[in-house]
């Protein structure tokens, strides 16, 4: 914790240069199912802009599993994520619409 140099009334709980700017920052991301709004390659580029790391498979290090709108049923990636979640691993399973909202945030 430290005080802002220009205004001693403002207190930060971490150094602003070290605070993550986006939920994807330094997080491992996996996609399952085709996206309806962009290709997987385009989506991967957007994830990397926000500091995210693309993975091909769900592991204990996965932070987000993005569910494409054009999927047929529950994929093996989703089943694996749900299994890991049931064992206490923190994985966020989010639909494509929420992914689009997250990547619409401006990188500051």
Buried (B, 14 or more C-beta within 10 A) or exposed (E): EEEEEEEEEEEEEEEEEEEEEBBBBEBBBBBBBBBEEBEBEEBBEBBEEBBBBBBEEBBEEBBBBBBBBEBEEEBEBBEBBBEBBEEEBEBBBBEBEBBBEBBEEEEE
